[in-house]
Every structure is written in C-alpha cells, then in structure tokens.
Amino acid sequence: PPSEVPLCEGGADQPVLFRDREAFAVRVHDYLLSMSVQPQFESFARGFRRVCNSPLFKVLSSAELEAIVAGERELNFERLQQGALYEGFCSTEPYIQNLWAVLQGFSMPRRRRFLAFCTGSDVAPAGGLQDLRLLVQRHGEEPTQRLPVAHTCFNLLLLPQYASIEKLRSMLTTAIECTEGFGLQ
C-alpha cells in the first residue's frame, strides 16, 4: 500500500490541525478497517454468497449470523448439564453432582478448555450447550491415577470415579490443562 493516502477530497494538501484531530482519527479508522481492505472483502463476500446464497441470510441480523457461524460466547454449564447423558453413572448420584459443582466453579477460560477437551471446540453451538449431548461414561474407580479421557468426535468424557471431590477437581484440571488435542500446536 502507498505510504500516503488522501483520506478526503484534497486531503494530501491539507494539514491535520489540533482542532481536526477527531475527524482525522475517524477517517484513518475508516480507511484502515474498510477502504484499505475493500478488494479483499469483496472477494470474500462473493465467495460467501456463492456458498451461502439463501434468502435466509437477508433476514438475519449480524448477531444471529454470528451465533450460527461462531456459536454462542457464554458457556452456560447448567444447559450443558441439562443435555448430558450418562453411562455407568446416574445423573442424581452425589459423584455426578460433584462433577457439575467442580465444572460450575471453573473460570470462563477453564470452562472453554474443558469444552474443547470434550468436544474439540471451545464455543457453544448456536442452539446452546444442551444440544451437545455430552456423554459422561464411567471409566474405572479407585484406586487409580488414571486421568479423565475424552473422545471429541463423540462428545464423550471417560471419567474414573475418584474417592474425593478434591481428587476429581485435580485430575480433571490436569487433564484439560495438559492436553494438546492431537499433539499439534
């Protein structure tokens, strides 16, 4: 790109004065985020319309389209719990209630890590976390040093039954914080 770009009619010959600084900042902002990338954006838009040429896109707001494409930003684990399924556990048993208490106590970044650990994605689908149908399956019991294991293709969490909530929290945290997915960085 050229080192000098007129941001308005006759802009190359017009000095930027202190009183004009806000108008100048608005023009620079518009140039950097809109005008300078216009050709690239038009190419993207043509390709997007070719793949997604539906009247539906004309009635969606930008927020609705973002939710469909990128998923929901907030991770409501109560909704994840509502849609969860269990094998070898019962949803009402104290151990499973402890699991959800541990997960609810996680910070948002750690919740995202847990979700990515179990599903391969750290965002909620457009319909909400209950649509994931996380399957929590018993994977042994004490005595064990086995970490929880996940199969992302099936939204499956293989969870040993640990003797205490502290060990559950520790082993689950270790599993989600020390994983690299498929070993790729």
Disulfide bonds with the S-S distance in Angstrom:
none
